[in-house]
């Protein structure tokens, strides 16, 4: 059974925090943004978990 792909967490608020080097819109690093489309499901889930933690710290 194929699982549906995970949608990008991009919120179209692309603003890089200069100190943390993380997007203020989605919480991902530039590397995570660049590799999102080629990442497998497990990697995307890890990115989502880390990006959520980062966004909480930026708030």
Residue pairs with C-beta under 8 A, 6 or more apart in sequence:
3 41
5 41
6 41
6 44
6 45
6 48
8 26
8 36
9 26
9 27
9 28
9 47
9 48
9 51
10 25
10 26
10 33
11 25
11 26
12 25
13 23
13 24
13 25
13 26
14 23
14 25
15 23
15 24
15 25
16 22
16 23
16 24
16 30
17 23
17 24
17 58
20 54
20 57
20 58
21 29
21 30
22 28
22 29
22 51
22 54
22 58
23 29
23 30
23 33
24 58
26 33
26 51
26 55
27 50
27 51
27 52
27 53
27 54
27 55
27 58
28 36
28 47
28 51
28 54
32 47
32 50
32 51
35 43
36 44
36 47
39 47
